[in-house]
Amino acid sequence: MDSWKDEEQLHHLRHNEANCVLVQGPIIVGAGPSGLATSACLKQQGVPSLVLEKSDCIASLWQHRTYDRLKLHLPKQFCQLPLLGFPQDFPKYPTKHQFIPYMESYASHFSIQPKFNQAVNRAEFDHVMGLWRVQTQDSEYVSRWLIVATGENAVPVIPDISGINMFKGPVVHTSLYKSGSEFKNQRVLVIGCGNSGMEVCLDLCRYNAAPHMVVRNTVHVLPREMFGFSTFGIAMTLLKWFPLKMVDKFLLLVSNFILGKTDQMGLRRPKTGPIELKNVTGKTPVLDAGALSQIKSGKIKVMEGVKEITRNGAKFMDGQEQEIDSIILATGYKSNVPTWLKGCDFFTKDGMPKTPFPNGWKAENGLYTVGFTGRGLLGTASDAVRIARDIVQRRVLIRAGGVGINRVARALNAMPVDGGNSGIEAGAYQCNTIQL
């Protein structure tokens, strides 16, 4: 709904004891790379936005829930945010400790000032009003547009493993893992063999730990580089000229030549090629950063699926038993959108857009999503540009209709309070317009 035919409809906005803030531009939930990129693209087009962040800093996942040795898995040209690239002196694969300052300088450059410690408890579209109502612990924000930028990696995935509560040692998700120094000389069970699982095992080896990596399913492992060039970059270039299946065959042929047959190491490849599998299921191939050489040398033990965790160790599907000192869950993250976005069927129960890439960035009623493409920061940049362009076009149409945000604010503030329903005394309500 792009305009109000009758300002009396504003009476349908229910009042409560929270402060009501009428936002001039879109509300963006999340101050990670997705939220920052979208806010920057909007600002370049002259559109203000309000960024709400539940944590006390930007990019809280990067700052608080990543391990010390983390580097970008792809070259920097595929990971930079729109309108402002990485500094020229950054290495090919920037570290966590370089990426965080880059995002901080990005926010500063575009004068993005999120409202921190604002956890969104509920967001819902008011169909009568044609407005999004976003509630945090102390305020209600109202806007025509809502941009979901909490991403695919909002909360850790904790698997239900038989007997794990009986284990006497520490059980840590990778979101809390910092360094292998905490596990020096220990026998560590790492559950998960994605990029995080592989890198954690590699890090543990550097501190003389003995990692046992659980491989529950098939997995594609590719070299991070081929012939001195990024594997990802080679794949993207080849896809411009050749069919997907042909590119997959080429990648696997070269990978087998460089890495050897991973099946012989306990890492069975899926029947579907790596790029096709990524497009169909979203499962990302592992880009080897050195873990495979440690598997070949026997420093990293590859184990089949866990049957049961015991007090002192684990029993595996193949009948083996192993004593262990600690467990690290490299089981990834998931979206948290279903816990706070209500009355919307655009997302699946897993918190992902039902509409597949590349059209999952836009829903109805002024709802947008960014960072849910399954294509990392490159997908985030693409979403942000599209969203900004679309909102600019819609603002032009709204202004042509003659309905301004200040007019709405005056009507909201002038309306009486229905004390019988809200419990607030008449005249006690005030809806402020936030200046962005």
Phi, psi and chi 1 to 4 in degrees:
 res  aa     phi    psi   chi1   chi2   chi3   chi4
   1 MET       -  114.7 -175.3  173.3 -177.9      -
   2 ASP   -95.2  -10.6  -71.8  -28.2      -      -
   3 SER  -154.6  164.2   63.7      -      -      -
   4 TRP  -106.1  126.5  -65.5  -84.1      -      -
   5 LYS   -77.3  -25.4  -65.5 -179.5  179.6  179.8
   6 ASP  -146.7  122.2 -170.6  -18.7      -      -
   7 GLU   -66.0  -12.9  -74.3 -174.7   -1.6      -
   8 GLU   -65.2  -20.0  -70.4 -177.2    0.4      -
   9 GLN   -63.3  -21.5  -69.5  179.2  -24.8      -
  10 LEU   -63.4  -19.9  -65.6  172.7      -      -
  11 HIS   -65.5  -15.6  -73.1  -80.9      -      -
  12 HIS   -77.8  -10.1  -69.7  -79.4      -      -
  13 LEU   -75.8  108.2 -172.7   61.1      -      -
  14 ARG   -69.0  142.8  -63.3  -71.6 -175.8 -102.7
  15 HIS   -96.6  149.0  -58.0  -55.8      -      -
  16 ASN  -146.6 -178.4   52.9   44.4      -      -
  17 GLU   -76.1  -11.8  -64.8 -178.6    3.4      -
  18 ALA   -72.4  154.9      -      -      -      -
  19 ASN   -69.3  137.5  -63.8  -39.3      -      -
  20 CYS  -104.2  127.5  176.4      -      -      -
  21 VAL  -123.2  117.4 -179.4      -      -      -
  22 LEU   -88.0  116.2 -173.6   60.8      -      -
  23 VAL   -93.9  131.7 -178.6      -      -      -
  24 GLN   -69.8  -32.9  -69.4 -177.8  -34.0      -
  25 GLY  -117.5 -162.7      -      -      -      -
  26 PRO   -68.5  152.5  -17.3   29.7      -      -
  27 ILE   -96.6  126.1  -63.0  171.4      -      -
  28 ILE  -110.4  123.2  -59.0  174.7      -      -
  29 VAL   -98.8  109.8 -178.2      -      -      -
  30 GLY   117.1  126.0      -      -      -      -
  31 ALA  -111.9   36.5      -      -      -      -
  32 GLY   -87.5 -166.4      -      -      -      -
  33 PRO   -54.2  -37.8  -26.4   34.3      -      -
  34 SER   -65.7  -47.3  -62.6      -      -      -
  35 GLY   -66.0  -41.5      -      -      -      -
  36 LEU   -65.1  -44.0  -63.0 -179.9      -      -
  37 ALA   -62.0  -42.3      -      -      -      -
  38 THR   -68.3  -42.2  -51.6      -      -      -
  39 SER   -61.8  -39.9 -178.7      -      -      -
  40 ALA   -66.0  -43.3      -      -      -      -
  41 CYS   -64.6  -38.5  -70.7      -      -      -
  42 LEU   -65.1  -44.3  -73.0  166.4      -      -
  43 LYS   -62.4  -38.4 -179.5  155.4  -71.2 -169.5
  44 GLN   -61.7  -28.4 -170.3 -154.4   31.6      -
  45 GLN   -91.0    5.8  -61.3  -74.3  -17.2      -
  46 GLY    82.1   18.2      -      -      -      -
  47 VAL  -107.1  119.8  179.7      -      -      -
  48 PRO   -75.5  159.9   30.6  -35.4      -      -
  49 SER  -149.3  159.8   62.5      -      -      -
  50 LEU  -116.6  121.4  173.9   66.7      -      -
  51 VAL  -101.8  122.0 -178.0      -      -      -
  52 LEU  -104.6  129.1  -59.9  177.0      -      -
  53 GLU  -131.4  127.6  169.0   56.3   43.8      -
  54 LYS   -73.2  -24.2   67.7  177.8 -179.2  179.6
  55 SER   -88.8 -170.7 -175.7      -      -      -
  56 ASP  -103.9   12.8   59.7   -5.6      -      -
  57 CYS  -157.3  166.9   62.9      -      -      -
  58 ILE   -77.2  156.7   64.6  168.2      -      -
  59 ALA    49.0   52.7      -      -      -      -
  60 SER   -62.7  -32.6   60.8      -      -      -
  61 LEU   -60.5  -45.8  174.1   64.0      -      -
  62 TRP   -67.6  -37.9  -79.2   83.8      -      -
  63 GLN   -80.2  -35.0  -61.1 -142.9   43.9      -
  64 HIS  -113.6  -18.3  -62.1  -40.4      -      -
  65 ARG  -129.5   32.7  -68.6 -172.6  -74.5  165.1
  66 THR  -129.0  152.8   52.3      -      -      -
  67 TYR   -80.0  159.0   40.5   92.8      -      -
  68 ASP   -63.4  -37.0  -67.7  -17.8      -      -
  69 ARG   -88.8    9.2   73.2  178.6  -56.8  -88.5
  70 LEU   -61.2  133.9  176.7   64.1      -      -
  71 LYS  -126.2  159.7  -69.2 -176.3  178.4 -178.9
  72 LEU   -63.1  138.5  -65.3  178.7      -      -
  73 HIS   -79.3  -20.8  -64.6  132.9      -      -
  74 LEU  -114.4  155.9  -56.6  179.9      -      -
  75 PRO   -57.6  153.3  -25.2   34.8      -      -
  76 LYS   -59.9  -29.2   59.2 -176.1  177.8 -178.0
  77 GLN   -65.6  -18.1   65.7  -94.5   30.6      -
  78 PHE   -95.8    0.4  -61.6  112.7      -      -
  79 CYS  -124.4   -2.0  -60.4      -      -      -
  80 GLN   -79.4  151.4   57.0 -165.1   10.4      -
  81 LEU   -82.8  160.6  -58.3 -176.1      -      -
  82 PRO   -62.5  145.5  -18.5   29.6      -      -
  83 LEU    78.6  -14.6  -52.3  174.9      -      -
  84 LEU  -150.7  106.7 -176.2   66.7      -      -
  85 GLY   -81.4 -179.9      -      -      -      -
  86 PHE   -69.5  153.4  -73.3  107.4      -      -
  87 PRO   -57.5  146.7  -24.7   33.9      -      -
  88 GLN   -63.8  -26.6  -68.6 -174.9   -7.2      -
  89 ASP   -85.2    1.7   60.2  -11.9      -      -
  90 PHE   -70.0  146.2  -91.1   33.0      -      -
  91 PRO   -69.3  173.8   26.9  -35.3      -      -
  92 LYS   -59.8  -39.7 -173.0  174.8 -175.4  178.7
  93 TYR  -119.7   91.1  -61.2   95.7      -      -
  94 PRO   -59.6  146.5  -24.5   34.9      -      -
  95 THR   -83.7  168.2   67.7      -      -      -
  96 LYS   -54.6  -40.9  159.0 -172.0  173.3  176.7
  97 HIS   -75.6   -7.1  -56.4  -68.4      -      -
  98 GLN  -101.8  -33.8  -68.3  168.9  -40.5      -
  99 PHE   -69.7  -37.8 -171.2   65.5      -      -
 100 ILE   -63.6  -49.3  -68.5  171.3      -      -
 101 PRO   -60.8  -32.6  -25.0   34.6      -      -
 102 TYR   -61.0  -45.0  163.2   67.2      -      -
 103 MET   -67.8  -36.1  -74.9 -169.6  -72.9      -
 104 GLU   -65.6  -40.9  -69.6  174.0  -22.3      -
 105 SER   -69.7  -31.0   64.4      -      -      -
 106 TYR   -63.5  -47.8 -172.8   90.1      -      -
 107 ALA   -62.2  -40.8      -      -      -      -
 108 SER   -66.2  -42.0  176.5      -      -      -
 109 HIS   -59.6  -39.2  179.2   83.4      -      -
 110 PHE   -98.9   11.2  -67.8  103.4      -      -
 111 SER    53.6   44.0  -59.5      -      -      -
 112 ILE   -88.6  119.8  -58.2  170.9      -      -
 113 GLN  -124.1   87.2  -62.3  177.7  -33.8      -
 114 PRO   -64.0  155.9  -19.0   32.2      -      -
 115 LYS   -90.7  108.9  -71.1 -176.3   71.4   67.9
 116 PHE   -83.2  165.0  -65.1  116.0      -      -
 117 ASN    56.0   37.6  -59.5  -51.7      -      -
 118 GLN  -119.6   85.5  -69.8  -68.2  -64.6      -
 119 ALA   -79.8  122.1      -      -      -      -
 120 VAL   -76.3  117.0  173.7      -      -      -
 121 ASN   -88.2  -31.0  -57.2  -40.4      -      -
 122 ARG  -160.6  136.6 -174.5 -179.0 -175.7   88.8
 123 ALA  -135.5  132.2      -      -      -      -
 124 GLU  -151.3  144.9 -170.5  168.1   10.2      -
 125 PHE   -86.5  128.2 -174.8   70.7      -      -
 126 ASP   -90.6  104.0 -171.6  -42.6      -      -
 127 HIS   -67.4  -28.6  -71.2  -86.8      -      -
 128 VAL   -70.7  -43.8  175.6      -      -      -
 129 MET   -82.9  -26.3  -64.1  -58.2  -56.0      -
 130 GLY    74.0   32.0      -      -      -      -
 131 LEU  -131.3  150.5  -66.6  169.9      -      -
 132 TRP   -90.2  133.1  -76.5   96.0      -      -
 133 ARG  -114.8  116.6  -59.5  169.9   60.3 -178.0
 134 VAL  -117.2  117.5 -179.5      -      -      -
 135 GLN  -105.5  130.0  -62.8  175.0    0.4      -
 136 THR  -111.5 -170.9   66.3      -      -      -
 137 GLN   -68.6  -20.3   69.1  -86.7   19.3      -
 138 ASP  -134.2    1.2   53.3   24.5      -      -
 139 SER  -149.3  162.0  -62.2      -      -      -
 140 GLU  -122.0  124.2 -179.3  176.7   47.8      -
 141 TYR  -106.0  137.2  -59.5   90.9      -      -
 142 VAL  -124.2  132.5 -179.1      -      -      -
 143 SER  -156.1  162.0  174.7      -      -      -
 144 ARG   -73.2  -26.9  -65.7  178.1 -175.6  -89.8
 145 TRP  -126.7  142.0  -58.0  -79.8      -      -
 146 LEU  -128.6  127.2  175.6   63.7      -      -
 147 ILE  -115.4  115.9  -59.0  173.0      -      -
 148 VAL   -86.4  111.1  178.9      -      -      -
 149 ALA  -124.6   26.3      -      -      -      -
 150 THR   -79.5  -16.5   48.3      -      -      -
 151 GLY    75.9 -179.1      -      -      -      -
 152 GLU   -81.4  -15.1  -54.9  156.9  -30.4      -
 153 ASN  -117.6   49.7  -58.6  -43.9      -      -
 154 ALA   -79.8  -41.0      -      -      -      -
 155 VAL  -135.5  147.2  -68.7      -      -      -
 156 PRO   -66.0  147.4  -18.6   31.0      -      -
 157 VAL   -93.0  119.5  172.2      -      -      -
 158 ILE  -110.9  106.5  -52.3  -62.2      -      -
 159 PRO   -72.5  154.1   28.2  -34.4      -      -
 160 ASP   -91.4  103.1 -176.5   14.9      -      -
 161 ILE  -113.0  127.9  -57.9  173.8      -      -
 162 SER   -56.2  127.1  176.8      -      -      -
 163 GLY    83.6   -1.0      -      -      -      -
 164 ILE   -65.2  -27.6 -162.2  165.7      -      -
 165 ASN   -72.5  -14.2  -67.0  -30.0      -      -
 166 MET   -89.6  -12.1  -58.8  -64.5  -66.7      -
 167 PHE   -65.1  134.3 -178.1   62.3      -      -
 168 LYS   -81.2  -19.5   68.2  176.8 -176.7  179.4
 169 GLY   -93.3 -178.3      -      -      -      -
 170 PRO   -73.0  143.9   24.3  -32.1      -      -
 171 VAL  -121.6  117.2  179.6      -      -      -
 172 VAL  -128.6  131.7  179.4      -      -      -
 173 HIS   -80.0  152.5 -171.0  -88.9      -      -
 174 THR   -60.9  -18.5   48.0      -      -      -
 175 SER   -65.0  -19.4   58.1      -      -      -
 176 LEU  -109.6   -4.0  -60.3  175.5      -      -
 177 TYR   -79.2  132.7  175.8   91.8      -      -
 178 LYS  -115.1  -47.3  -64.6  -59.0  178.9 -176.0
 179 SER  -156.3  152.1  168.3      -      -      -
 180 GLY   -67.9  -12.3      -      -      -      -
 181 SER   -61.6  -25.2   61.1      -      -      -
 182 GLU   -75.2  -11.2  -56.6  168.8   20.2      -
 183 PHE  -125.2   25.9  -58.0   88.7      -      -
 184 LYS   -55.6  130.5 -171.0  174.4 -178.2  178.9
 185 ASN    65.7   13.4  -60.9  -38.7      -      -
 186 GLN   -95.1  157.5  -68.6 -171.2   22.3      -
 187 ARG   -90.9  114.9  -62.3  160.9  -63.3 -175.7
 188 VAL  -118.4  128.2 -175.9      -      -      -
 189 LEU   -92.9  115.8 -175.3   67.0      -      -
 190 VAL  -104.5  113.5  179.0      -      -      -
 191 ILE   -96.2  109.1  -61.0  178.6      -      -
 192 GLY   124.6  137.7      -      -      -      -
 193 CYS  -128.8   31.8   62.8      -      -      -
 194 GLY   -80.0 -163.9      -      -      -      -
 195 ASN   -59.8  -41.2  -79.1  -59.8      -      -
 196 SER   -66.7  -45.5  -66.5      -      -      -
 197 GLY   -60.0  -43.7      -      -      -      -
 198 MET   -63.7  -43.9  -70.0  -82.3 -165.7      -
 199 GLU   -72.0  -34.4  -70.4 -162.6    7.5      -
 200 VAL   -64.2  -42.7  164.9      -      -      -
 201 CYS   -60.8  -42.4  -74.5      -      -      -
 202 LEU   -62.6  -41.2 -175.3   59.8      -      -
 203 ASP   -65.6  -39.5 -168.2   43.5      -      -
 204 LEU   -63.2  -37.2  -71.5  167.6      -      -
 205 CYS   -60.5  -32.7  -72.4      -      -      -
 206 ARG   -69.9  -13.5  -66.3  174.8  177.1  173.3
 207 TYR  -115.8   26.1  -68.6   92.0      -      -
 208 ASN    60.7   24.8 -157.9   36.4      -      -
 209 ALA   -83.0  165.6      -      -      -      -
 210 ALA  -116.4   88.8      -      -      -      -
 211 PRO   -77.1  136.5   23.8  -28.8      -      -
 212 HIS  -116.5  108.2  -66.5   68.2      -      -
 213 MET   -95.2  122.6 -176.7  174.8   66.6      -
 214 VAL   -86.3  122.4  175.5      -      -      -
 215 VAL  -110.2  104.4 -179.7      -      -      -
 216 ARG   -85.3  -29.4  -64.5  171.2  -67.7  174.6
 217 ASN  -135.5 -179.9  -59.9  -58.4      -      -
 218 THR   -69.7  155.4   56.1      -      -      -
 219 VAL  -153.8  138.5   59.0      -      -      -
 220 HIS   -91.6  124.7  -84.0  -58.3      -      -
 221 VAL  -114.2  123.8 -177.7      -      -      -
 222 LEU  -119.3  151.1  -52.8  176.7      -      -
 223 PRO   -66.3  144.1   23.7  -32.0      -      -
 224 ARG   -63.7  -31.1 -173.3  165.5   65.0  174.8
 225 GLU  -134.4  149.7  -65.1 -169.7  -14.1      -
 226 MET  -126.9  124.5  -63.9  177.9  173.1      -
 227 PHE    56.4   32.2  -44.7  116.8      -      -
 228 GLY    85.1    2.0      -      -      -      -
 229 PHE  -118.8  151.9  -62.8   96.3      -      -
 230 SER   -58.3  129.8  158.0      -      -      -
 231 THR   -59.3  -40.9  -62.6      -      -      -
 232 PHE   -62.6  -44.9  179.8   81.1      -      -
 233 GLY   -62.3  -41.1      -      -      -      -
 234 ILE   -61.3  -44.9  -69.5  174.0      -      -
 235 ALA   -62.0  -44.8      -      -      -      -
 236 MET   -63.5  -36.9  -67.0  -58.2   99.2      -
 237 THR   -69.0  -45.7  -59.5      -      -      -
 238 LEU   -63.4  -34.1  -68.7  176.8      -      -
 239 LEU   -66.2  -18.4  -75.3  171.0      -      -
 240 LYS   -72.4  -20.8  -64.7  177.7 -178.2  178.5
 241 TRP  -121.2  -22.9  -56.4   99.1      -      -
 242 PHE  -127.1  157.1  -60.2  100.9      -      -
 243 PRO   -63.7  153.2  -19.6   30.2      -      -
 244 LEU   -57.7  -45.8 -177.5  148.9      -      -
 245 LYS   -63.4  -34.0  -71.3 -175.4 -179.6  -65.6
 246 MET   -68.3  -40.4 -175.1  179.3  -65.9      -
 247 VAL   -64.9  -41.4  174.7      -      -      -
 248 ASP   -59.3  -44.0  -91.2  -16.2      -      -
 249 LYS   -62.2  -39.9  -71.7 -178.7  179.2  179.1
 250 PHE   -63.8  -45.2  171.1   80.0      -      -
 251 LEU   -61.8  -41.1  -66.8  177.4      -      -
 252 LEU   -70.5  -36.7  -67.9  176.1      -      -
 253 LEU   -62.8  -47.6  179.2   66.5      -      -
 254 VAL   -69.3  -37.7  176.8      -      -      -
 255 SER   -62.3  -42.8  -66.1      -      -      -
 256 ASN   -64.3  -34.0  -71.4  -23.8      -      -
 257 PHE   -69.0  -41.4  174.2   75.3      -      -
 258 ILE   -80.9  -45.0  -64.8  174.2      -      -
 259 LEU   -96.8  -23.5  -57.0  175.4      -      -
 260 GLY    92.0  178.5      -      -      -      -
 261 LYS   -76.4  108.4  -64.4  -75.8 -172.0  178.4
 262 THR   -68.2  -23.6   60.1      -      -      -
 263 ASP   -58.8  -33.5  -66.8   59.0      -      -
 264 GLN   -72.3  -11.9  -61.8  174.3    0.9      -
 265 MET  -101.0    4.9  -52.9  173.7 -152.3      -
 266 GLY    90.1    8.9      -      -      -      -
 267 LEU  -111.4   86.6  -57.1  169.3      -      -
 268 ARG   -74.3  133.8  -64.8  176.2  -65.0  108.4
 269 ARG   -83.1  146.1  -70.5 -166.3 -177.5  -82.2
 270 PRO   -66.8  158.7  -16.9   29.7      -      -
 271 LYS   -70.8  -30.3  -66.0 -179.0  179.3  179.6
 272 THR   -80.7  142.1  -53.3      -      -      -
 273 GLY   -64.8  162.4      -      -      -      -
 274 PRO   -64.0  -41.0   17.8  -29.4      -      -
 275 ILE   -75.8  -42.0  -60.8  178.2      -      -
 276 GLU   -61.7  -41.3 -176.1  179.2   -0.1      -
 277 LEU   -63.6  -39.7 -172.6   67.0      -      -
 278 LYS   -63.1  -43.0  171.6   68.1  173.0  174.1
 279 ASN   -67.6  -35.9  -70.6  -15.0      -      -
 280 VAL   -83.5  -43.6  173.4      -      -      -
 281 THR  -112.2  -15.6   68.2      -      -      -
 282 GLY    83.5    0.2      -      -      -      -
 283 LYS   -75.9  120.2 -172.5  174.9 -178.8 -180.0
 284 THR   -86.1  134.8  -57.2      -      -      -
 285 PRO   -67.3  151.0   22.4  -30.8      -      -
 286 VAL   -81.1  131.3  173.5      -      -      -
 287 LEU   -99.8  112.2  -63.2  176.5      -      -
 288 ASP   -68.3  127.9  179.6   50.3      -      -
 289 ALA  -114.3   15.9      -      -      -      -
 290 GLY   127.7   -7.9      -      -      -      -
 291 ALA   -67.7  -35.0      -      -      -      -
 292 LEU   -62.1  -36.1 -116.1   57.3      -      -
 293 SER   -65.1  -32.9   64.3      -      -      -
 294 GLN   -74.0  -29.9  -58.3  -71.5   12.9      -
 295 ILE   -68.1  -43.4  -67.5  174.3      -      -
 296 LYS   -62.3  -36.5  -68.1  176.3 -177.6  178.2
 297 SER   -79.5  -10.6   69.6      -      -      -
 298 GLY    90.1    1.0      -      -      -      -
 299 LYS   -73.3  -29.5  -68.7 -176.3  178.0  179.7
 300 ILE  -108.8  119.8  -62.2  175.2      -      -
 301 LYS   -91.7  129.2  -55.3  -70.2 -174.4 -176.8
 302 VAL   -94.1  124.0  175.7      -      -      -
 303 MET  -117.4  150.3  -47.6  -61.6  -67.6      -
 304 GLU   -75.4  179.6  -72.1 -167.3   17.2      -
 305 GLY   -55.0  148.7      -      -      -      -
 306 VAL   -78.7  128.2  174.8      -      -      -
 307 LYS   -86.4  -40.6 -179.3  178.6 -179.0 -179.2
 308 GLU  -162.8  142.0 -179.0 -175.2    7.2      -
 309 ILE   -94.5  132.7  -60.3  -65.3      -      -
 310 THR  -106.7  180.0   63.3      -      -      -
 311 ARG   -61.2  -36.3  176.5  173.3  171.3   77.4
 312 ASN  -112.2   -0.7  -62.0  -49.6      -      -
 313 GLY  -179.4 -139.9      -      -      -      -
 314 ALA  -148.4  149.6      -      -      -      -
 315 LYS  -110.1  137.2  -64.3  179.2 -179.4  179.6
 316 PHE  -110.5  164.4  -60.8   92.4      -      -
 317 MET   -61.6  -27.6  -66.7  -62.1 -174.8      -
 318 ASP   -87.1    6.3   60.5   -0.5      -      -
 319 GLY    96.1  -10.2      -      -      -      -
 320 GLN   -70.5  154.3  -70.1 -169.5   61.3      -
 321 GLU  -128.5  146.1  -67.1 -171.6   30.6      -
 322 GLN  -144.7  130.5  177.5   67.1   48.1      -
 323 GLU   -78.9  137.5  -70.7 -170.7   -1.4      -
 324 ILE  -138.0  159.5   52.6  177.0      -      -
 325 ASP  -103.1  -31.7  -58.7  -56.1      -      -
 326 SER  -146.6  157.4  -60.5      -      -      -
 327 ILE  -124.0  132.1  -61.7  174.6      -      -
 328 ILE  -118.3  124.7  -63.0  174.8      -      -
 329 LEU   -93.3  101.9  -58.1  175.0      -      -
 330 ALA   -97.9   57.9      -      -      -      -
 331 THR  -104.2   10.1   45.4      -      -      -
 332 GLY    81.1 -164.4      -      -      -      -
 333 TYR  -133.0  171.8  -63.7   83.7      -      -
 334 LYS  -145.8  167.4   63.3 -178.7  179.3 -179.8
 335 SER   -73.4  150.3  165.1      -      -      -
 336 ASN  -112.8   11.4   69.8   -8.3      -      -
 337 VAL   -55.7  -43.0  173.3      -      -      -
 338 PRO   -61.2  -18.7  -24.4   35.4      -      -
 339 THR   -77.2  -18.6   64.7      -      -      -
 340 TRP  -132.2  -22.7   57.2  -91.0      -      -
 341 LEU   -90.6  115.4 -175.8   62.2      -      -
 342 LYS  -113.6  155.9  -55.3  -58.6  179.1 -177.7
 343 GLY    66.8   26.3      -      -      -      -
 344 CYS  -133.2  127.8  173.6      -      -      -
 345 ASP  -104.8   19.3   63.1   -4.8      -      -
 346 PHE   -75.1  -25.7 -176.2   71.7      -      -
 347 PHE  -103.2  151.4  -73.2   85.3      -      -
 348 THR   -76.5  173.7   66.9      -      -      -
 349 LYS   -65.1  -18.9   61.2 -178.5  177.3   59.5
 350 ASP   -88.3    1.6  -63.5  -38.8      -      -
 351 GLY    82.0   23.0      -      -      -      -
 352 MET  -113.9  148.4  -61.7  -64.4  -70.0      -
 353 PRO   -59.8  137.1  -23.7   34.0      -      -
 354 LYS   -70.0  -31.4  -67.6 -179.8  179.7  178.2
 355 THR   -77.7  124.4  -54.1      -      -      -
 356 PRO   -72.9  161.7   26.3  -33.9      -      -
 357 PHE   -57.4  139.7  176.6   85.1      -      -
 358 PRO   -99.7   17.8   35.3  -34.7      -      -
 359 ASN  -108.4   14.9  -59.6  -48.0      -      -
 360 GLY   -85.0    5.1      -      -      -      -
 361 TRP   -84.0  -13.5   58.8  -85.1      -      -
 362 LYS  -132.6  129.8 -178.5 -179.5  178.0 -178.6
 363 ALA  -114.9 -154.7      -      -      -      -
 364 GLU   -98.9  165.6  -63.0  179.4  -17.8      -
 365 ASN    61.9   31.0  -59.3  -40.5      -      -
 366 GLY    79.3   22.2      -      -      -      -
 367 LEU   -98.1  132.8  176.1   66.5      -      -
 368 TYR  -132.2  156.4  -60.2   89.0      -      -
 369 THR  -131.1  143.7   73.5      -      -      -
 370 VAL  -139.2  136.4   56.1      -      -      -
 371 GLY    90.8   19.0      -      -      -      -
 372 PHE  -118.2   23.8  -67.4   85.2      -      -
 373 THR   -84.1  -17.5   64.2      -      -      -
 374 GLY    74.2   14.7      -      -      -      -
 375 ARG  -124.0   27.7  -74.0  158.3  174.1   77.0
 376 GLY    62.4 -151.9      -      -      -      -
 377 LEU   -70.1  -24.1  -66.6  168.3      -      -
 378 LEU   -65.9  -41.5 -163.5   62.2      -      -
 379 GLY   -68.1  -35.8      -      -      -      -
 380 THR   -60.4  -46.3  -71.9      -      -      -
 381 ALA   -60.8  -41.9      -      -      -      -
 382 SER   -63.4  -45.3  173.4      -      -      -
 383 ASP   -59.6  -45.8  -78.3  -10.6      -      -
 384 ALA   -60.2  -43.1      -      -      -      -
 385 VAL   -64.8  -43.3  171.3      -      -      -
 386 ARG   -65.8  -42.6  -71.0  175.7  175.4  177.0
 387 ILE   -63.0  -45.9  -69.3  169.7      -      -
 388 ALA   -60.7  -43.1      -      -      -      -
 389 ARG   -62.6  -42.0 -174.6 -176.0  -59.6  124.4
 390 ASP   -68.2  -41.3 -168.6   73.9      -      -
 391 ILE   -67.9  -37.9  -71.1  178.1      -      -
 392 VAL   -59.4  -45.2  166.8      -      -      -
 393 GLN   -62.3  -39.5  -66.3  172.2   -9.3      -
 394 ARG   -71.2  -34.5  -69.6 -177.5  175.2  -85.3
 395 ARG   -64.0  -37.2  -82.5  168.9   58.9   93.4
 396 VAL   -62.0  -42.7  170.2      -      -      -
 397 LEU   -66.0  -39.1  -66.7  174.6      -      -
 398 ILE   -66.7  -44.2  -70.5  171.1      -      -
 399 ARG   -64.3  -34.6  -73.8  176.6  175.5  175.9
 400 ALA   -64.2  -27.0      -      -      -      -
 401 GLY   -79.4   -8.4      -      -      -      -
 402 GLY    81.2   18.7      -      -      -      -
 403 VAL  -107.6  109.9  179.4      -      -      -
 404 GLY   -99.9  157.5      -      -      -      -
 405 ILE   -66.8  -32.8 -162.0   75.7      -      -
 406 ASN   -68.6  -34.6  -70.1  -32.6      -      -
 407 ARG   -63.3  -41.4 -178.5 -176.9  172.8 -160.9
 408 VAL   -63.0  -44.2  175.5      -      -      -
 409 ALA   -61.1  -41.9      -      -      -      -
 410 ARG   -63.1  -39.0  -72.8 -165.7  -61.9  -90.1
 411 ALA   -68.2  -39.7      -      -      -      -
 412 LEU   -62.6  -44.0  -82.3  168.9      -      -
 413 ASN   -72.3  -25.4  -68.6  -25.9      -      -
 414 ALA   -84.7  -19.0      -      -      -      -
 415 MET   -72.6  144.2   55.4 -168.2  -82.2      -
 416 PRO   -74.5  160.5   28.1  -35.9      -      -
 417 VAL   -94.0  135.3  175.3      -      -      -
 418 ASP   -83.1   87.3  179.8    2.1      -      -
 419 GLY   -60.9  -27.3      -      -      -      -
 420 GLY   -66.0  -31.0      -      -      -      -
 421 ASN   -98.9  -35.1  -67.0  -34.3      -      -
 422 SER   -92.5  -25.2   68.2      -      -      -
 423 GLY    81.4    7.1      -      -      -      -
 424 ILE  -104.6  137.6  -57.5  175.2      -      -
 425 GLU   -66.1  148.1  -65.7 -179.4    1.8      -
 426 ALA   -57.2  135.9      -      -      -      -
 427 GLY    86.3   -3.9      -      -      -      -
 428 ALA   -85.2  -13.8      -      -      -      -
 429 TYR   -90.2  140.2 -175.8   83.0      -      -
 430 GLN  -145.0  125.8 -179.2   74.4   13.6      -
 431 CYS  -107.1  115.8 -173.5      -      -      -
 432 ASN   -91.6  149.8  -57.9  -52.4      -      -
 433 THR   -97.9  120.5  -57.2      -      -      -
 434 ILE   -82.3  133.7 -171.2  168.6      -      -
 435 GLN   -93.3  116.3  -60.4  -62.4  -36.9      -
 436 LEU  -105.1      -  -58.9  171.4      -      -
